[in-house]
Amino acid sequence: MYLYSGIDIVRSPNSWTWAVRSLPGFANQIVTNLGVEKFLYIQGVSEIIFAVLLLGWFMPKKIIKYIGLFSAIEMAAIALLVGVDAITFRDIGLIGPGLALFLML
């Protein structure tokens, strides 16, 4: 999921601007100050990095542990800040595996 969405965000950030329109005031201010396209580019690159790290069988467990925690926090934040929409199932469905990686490693 991270690889697919990360590449898509980097390739066509304008297709993802809908995802940041419904943010609450404080988060929207941060994104606006940074610039929506720049924020989305950073988000896309971060997701690609997560994908590479999670797919790397040679990565130390400690790195994977914290990637799992950060992934769970990111998905929870998206679910809480954006609210319920067409892709909420993805966000909630990824909180569990992220926490499982963190707790198991």
trRosetta pair geometry for C-beta under 8 A, 3 or more apart (Angstrom, degrees):
i j d omega theta_ij theta_ji phi_ij phi_ji
1 4 6.0 -59 -145 40 28 108
1 5 6.0 11 165 -4 67 113
1 90 6.9 163 -150 -164 144 115
1 94 7.0 -113 71 -87 157 134
2 5 6.4 -63 -137 47 25 98
2 6 5.5 27 165 -23 64 117
2 47 4.4 -160 -164 -176 82 84
2 48 7.1 178 147 -77 91 23
2 50 4.6 -104 -165 89 157 111
2 51 3.9 -168 96 -62 108 92
2 54 7.0 105 36 26 143 137
2 71 8.0 -75 -70 -119 131 118
3 6 5.9 -57 -138 38 21 112
3 7 6.3 18 164 -15 60 109
3 47 7.5 -164 -68 140 21 91
3 48 6.5 72 -122 -121 56 60
3 51 3.7 134 -61 -157 81 162
3 52 7.8 111 -92 -47 100 61
3 55 7.6 27 -52 -29 131 138
4 7 6.4 -63 -152 36 22 105
4 8 6.4 16 156 -13 61 113
5 8 5.6 -59 -145 42 33 112
5 9 6.1 36 157 -23 69 105
5 44 7.6 -136 132 -120 67 73
5 47 5.7 -75 89 161 93 160
6 9 5.9 -54 -145 34 28 109
6 10 6.4 22 158 -13 63 108
6 43 7.9 -148 -117 129 71 63
6 44 4.8 123 -160 -168 59 61
6 45 7.0 125 -165 -74 108 10
6 46 7.4 -145 -118 71 115 48
6 47 3.2 -162 -77 93 104 104
6 48 3.8 180 143 -51 145 71
6 49 8.0 -176 -141 10 156 54
6 50 7.5 177 -60 43 142 95
6 51 6.2 -132 15 -7 143 128
7 10 5.9 -59 -148 40 30 108
7 11 6.0 23 158 -15 67 114
7 44 7.3 145 -53 -170 9 108
7 48 6.5 98 -59 -89 66 110
8 11 5.8 -59 -139 43 28 108
8 12 6.3 -39 -179 43 65 94
8 15 7.1 -77 164 79 98 134
8 16 7.5 122 122 -54 94 120
8 44 7.5 -142 71 -126 48 116
9 12 7.6 -94 -137 65 16 55
9 13 6.0 45 -180 -99 63 67
9 16 5.2 4 -118 -19 83 161
9 40 5.4 -145 -174 173 104 91
9 41 7.4 178 138 -98 96 30
9 43 5.9 -89 162 95 159 97
9 44 3.2 -159 92 -85 111 110
9 47 6.8 91 27 33 136 137
10 13 7.3 8 -124 -57 16 89
10 41 6.2 76 -117 -136 68 66
10 44 3.9 178 -49 136 76 144
10 45 6.4 94 -85 -59 120 67
10 48 7.1 1 -24 -33 139 133
12 15 4.3 36 126 3 112 118
12 16 7.4 128 106 -11 73 91
13 16 5.7 -70 -159 42 47 106
13 17 7.2 70 147 -53 73 82
13 36 7.7 147 154 129 117 82
13 37 4.9 103 113 -138 150 74
13 40 4.1 128 -147 101 108 137
13 41 6.0 -43 -79 -58 141 73
13 44 7.1 -105 -88 -24 91 139
14 17 5.9 -19 -153 -16 43 115
14 37 7.6 -10 -65 -99 67 101
16 19 5.1 -27 179 14 78 120
16 20 7.6 58 136 -8 81 96
16 40 5.3 143 85 -141 125 133
17 20 6.2 -65 -160 41 49 99
17 21 6.6 63 146 -43 74 99
17 36 5.6 44 -124 160 98 138
17 40 7.2 -71 -79 -54 60 148
18 21 5.7 -45 -150 10 36 120
18 22 8.0 16 168 -9 62 99
19 22 7.9 -75 -173 31 26 93
19 82 6.8 -36 -167 -114 70 140
20 23 5.6 -17 -166 -19 59 120
20 28 7.4 135 166 -114 84 70
20 31 5.2 -178 -173 -170 131 164
20 36 5.8 175 78 -137 147 99
20 39 6.7 95 -102 99 159 138
20 40 7.2 -113 -21 -67 137 98
22 82 5.6 79 87 -149 111 68
22 83 6.5 -87 141 28 131 112
22 85 7.7 140 48 -57 160 137
23 27 4.1 -112 173 97 123 114
23 28 4.4 163 86 -64 105 79
23 31 6.4 110 40 4 159 140
23 81 5.6 3 -134 161 77 112
23 82 6.8 -37 -85 -87 62 65
24 27 5.4 76 59 22 74 104
24 28 6.6 -144 96 -11 28 99
24 81 6.0 -109 6 -150 97 82
25 28 5.7 -63 -139 38 23 111
25 29 6.3 26 162 -24 63 105
26 29 5.7 -51 -151 30 30 114
26 30 6.9 32 151 -18 61 102
27 30 5.7 -50 -154 32 37 113
27 31 6.5 32 151 -14 67 106
27 81 5.6 40 -8 -156 170 136
28 31 5.7 -56 -147 40 33 110
28 32 6.0 35 154 -21 67 109
29 32 5.7 -53 -142 38 29 112
29 33 6.3 31 157 -20 63 106
30 33 6.0 -56 -150 35 27 110
30 34 6.4 16 156 -9 63 110
30 39 8.0 109 122 -105 82 135
31 34 5.9 -63 -148 44 29 105
31 35 7.9 -93 168 71 57 16
31 36 5.9 45 161 -97 103 64
31 39 4.8 -15 -140 -54 81 171
32 35 7.7 36 -172 -78 27 26
32 36 7.3 3 -98 -52 46 82
34 38 5.3 -134 151 87 88 116
34 39 4.8 100 97 -64 128 95
34 42 7.8 -55 165 7 142 141
35 38 4.0 64 77 16 109 112
35 39 6.4 -180 84 -14 53 85
36 39 5.7 -56 -147 37 28 112
36 40 6.3 24 157 -15 64 108
37 40 5.8 -56 -145 40 31 109
37 41 6.2 35 154 -23 65 105
38 41 5.5 -50 -146 34 32 114
38 42 6.5 33 154 -18 64 103
39 42 5.9 -56 -152 36 30 110
39 43 6.3 31 150 -19 64 108
40 43 5.3 -52 -145 38 35 116
40 44 6.2 37 155 -21 66 104
41 44 5.7 -53 -147 36 30 111
41 45 6.3 27 156 -15 64 106
42 45 6.0 -55 -145 39 29 108
42 46 6.2 33 154 -21 63 108
43 46 5.7 -57 -149 36 27 113
43 47 6.5 27 154 -19 63 106
44 47 5.8 -56 -149 35 31 110
44 48 6.6 31 153 -18 65 103
45 48 5.7 -52 -150 34 34 112
45 49 6.5 36 151 -19 65 104
46 49 5.7 -54 -150 36 32 112
46 50 6.4 37 151 -21 65 103
47 50 5.5 -47 -147 33 35 115
47 51 6.5 38 153 -22 64 103
48 51 5.7 -52 -151 33 33 113
48 52 6.5 31 153 -17 65 104
49 52 5.9 -54 -148 37 32 109
49 53 6.3 28 156 -15 66 109
50 53 5.9 -63 -148 41 28 108
50 54 6.0 21 159 -14 67 112
50 67 5.9 150 -138 -163 82 113
50 70 7.9 -138 -106 93 118 116
50 71 6.5 121 -156 -83 138 106
51 54 5.9 -60 -142 42 26 106
51 55 6.0 15 162 -10 65 114
52 55 6.1 -63 -142 44 25 104
52 56 6.2 35 156 -35 63 108
53 56 5.7 -51 -146 21 29 117
53 59 5.6 90 -166 -104 70 160
53 63 6.3 -117 -167 142 121 117
53 64 6.9 -178 150 -91 96 67
53 67 5.4 -175 110 -88 133 158
54 59 7.9 -57 -88 30 17 155
54 64 6.7 109 -111 -130 58 92
54 67 6.1 -154 -68 128 88 145
56 59 4.2 89 95 -33 110 105
59 63 5.2 -100 172 73 108 127
59 64 5.5 119 107 -50 121 100
60 63 5.0 93 68 3 85 101
60 64 7.3 -162 97 -2 46 88
61 64 5.5 -59 -148 42 39 110
61 65 6.0 50 151 -32 70 103
61 105 4.7 -166 177 -165 103 115
62 65 5.5 -46 -148 27 30 119
62 66 6.9 18 159 -8 61 105
62 105 7.5 -175 -83 143 30 119
63 66 6.3 -65 -155 42 30 100
63 67 6.3 32 150 -20 67 108
64 67 5.5 -52 -143 37 34 114
64 68 6.3 41 154 -23 64 103
64 101 6.1 -109 149 -178 89 120
64 105 6.0 -178 91 -100 100 171
65 68 5.9 -58 -160 32 27 113
65 69 6.8 23 148 -15 63 105
65 101 6.4 -170 -118 143 40 84
65 102 5.5 91 -172 -125 70 51
65 105 3.9 -140 -83 89 98 125
66 69 5.3 -45 -144 36 42 113
66 70 6.1 41 156 -17 68 103
66 102 7.4 76 -90 -111 27 93
67 70 5.8 -54 -143 41 30 109
67 71 6.1 37 153 -25 64 107
67 101 7.3 -50 81 126 79 147
68 71 5.6 -53 -146 34 27 114
68 72 6.5 27 156 -17 63 104
68 97 7.4 -116 -142 134 99 65
68 98 4.6 161 -175 -162 64 56
68 99 7.0 -179 155 -51 103 10
68 100 7.2 -108 -168 69 135 53
68 101 2.8 -154 -102 85 150 120
68 102 4.3 -159 102 -45 114 74
68 105 7.1 138 16 18 145 127
69 72 5.9 -56 -151 35 31 109
69 73 6.4 27 153 -16 65 108
69 98 6.7 142 -83 163 13 96
69 99 7.5 68 -105 -103 55 48
69 101 7.7 -124 -33 88 56 96
69 102 4.1 93 -65 -98 83 136
70 73 5.6 -54 -146 40 34 112
70 74 6.1 37 154 -23 67 106
70 98 7.7 -118 66 -162 39 125
71 74 5.7 -53 -145 35 29 112
71 75 6.3 23 159 -14 64 108
71 94 6.5 -99 158 157 106 109
71 97 7.7 -43 112 95 135 87
71 98 3.8 -152 90 -112 100 125
71 101 7.6 42 44 44 129 137
72 75 6.0 -57 -145 40 28 106
72 76 6.2 28 156 -18 64 109
72 94 7.5 -159 -98 130 52 74
72 95 5.0 80 -145 -151 80 60
72 96 7.9 142 -113 -11 107 11
72 98 3.1 -175 -53 104 82 126
72 99 4.7 94 -105 -51 155 74
72 102 6.7 -74 4 -8 137 134
73 76 5.8 -56 -145 39 29 111
73 77 6.2 30 155 -20 64 108
73 98 7.7 -135 0 143 54 145
74 77 5.8 -57 -148 36 27 111
74 78 6.4 28 154 -19 64 105
75 78 5.6 -50 -146 35 33 112
75 79 6.3 33 155 -18 65 106
75 91 4.6 167 -168 -162 88 71
75 92 7.4 177 155 -66 115 20
75 94 4.5 -167 -96 86 160 106
75 95 4.9 -146 96 -69 126 74
75 98 6.5 171 18 -2 127 148
76 79 5.7 -55 -146 39 31 111
76 80 6.1 23 156 -13 66 111
76 91 7.7 151 -71 166 24 102
76 95 5.5 84 -63 -111 86 121
77 80 5.9 -60 -142 43 28 106
77 81 5.7 12 166 -8 68 116
78 81 6.3 -62 -131 45 22 99
78 82 5.5 -3 180 6 65 120
78 91 5.0 -138 90 -124 114 134
79 82 7.0 -53 -114 48 14 92
79 83 7.9 73 178 -100 44 7
79 88 6.1 91 -126 -147 88 85
79 91 4.2 169 -65 128 97 136
79 92 5.9 95 -104 -64 147 74
79 95 7.4 -41 -5 -50 145 128
80 83 7.9 9 174 -71 19 45
82 85 6.3 -64 141 2 110 123
82 88 8.0 -161 93 -89 109 86
82 91 8.0 177 51 -55 124 163
83 88 7.8 -61 128 -87 41 124
84 88 4.8 -22 -137 -54 59 160
85 88 5.7 135 46 -37 52 95
87 90 4.8 -24 179 22 86 120
87 91 6.7 89 127 -20 81 93
88 91 5.5 -56 -154 36 43 112
88 92 6.1 33 155 -12 75 107
89 92 6.1 -57 -142 44 30 104
89 93 5.7 31 159 -21 65 116
90 93 5.7 -62 -142 42 24 112
90 94 6.4 15 161 -15 62 112
91 94 6.2 -67 -151 37 25 104
91 95 7.0 38 151 -35 61 97
92 95 5.8 -40 -155 10 37 116
92 96 8.0 37 155 -15 59 96
93 96 6.9 -52 -169 25 36 109
93 97 7.8 20 149 -1 63 105
94 97 6.0 -54 -150 43 49 105
94 98 6.0 52 154 -22 74 109
95 98 5.9 -65 -154 39 28 113
95 99 6.3 22 156 -14 66 110
96 99 6.0 -61 -146 40 27 106
96 100 6.1 29 156 -22 65 109
97 100 5.3 -53 -142 36 34 116
97 101 6.4 38 158 -21 66 100
98 101 5.9 -51 -153 32 30 110
98 102 6.6 26 151 -15 62 108
99 102 5.5 -57 -149 39 35 113
99 103 6.0 24 158 -12 70 111
100 103 6.0 -60 -139 44 27 103
100 104 5.7 17 166 -13 66 118
101 104 6.2 -63 -134 42 21 103
101 105 6.0 2 174 -6 62 119
102 105 6.8 -70 -139 39 16 97
